[in-house]
Amino acid sequence: FQGAAFQVHLGVEADFRAALKAHPGFEVEGLAELAGVLAAHGYPVTWSDEVPGQERFHTSDPFGNRLEFLRRH
């Protein structure tokens, strides 16, 4: 996947198991709007305030991979 300012490279392994702790994080604009869209489509959204100066949430993709989306203040 590629956008104006990013690239995401994906691969497949035969014995793959989704990680429960390790995960990619994406800094985005429109964080609350993204959370709303994901929740409206049935994806779990869990907000976290444990990192000062960041607004962020976690979700999972359809394969169980944990994803983090954040916005810095």
C-alpha positions, 0 to 999 in steps of 0.5 A: 500500500502506498500514499502520498507520504507513506508505504506499508509493506506486507508479507505472509508466513506459513506458520503465522500467528497474530502478535498480542503485544507487538503492533504497528502504530500510525500517526494520523489526522482525524483520529476521532473520525477514524475511530468512529468509522472503524466502530461503525463497521464493527471493529473494536476501538479501545482508547488509551491515555497512558502516554502523555501528549498523545491521543490514541486507540487500538483496534484489530484487523480482520486477521486479529493483528493489533493496530494502534492509531495516534495523534500527538498534541 
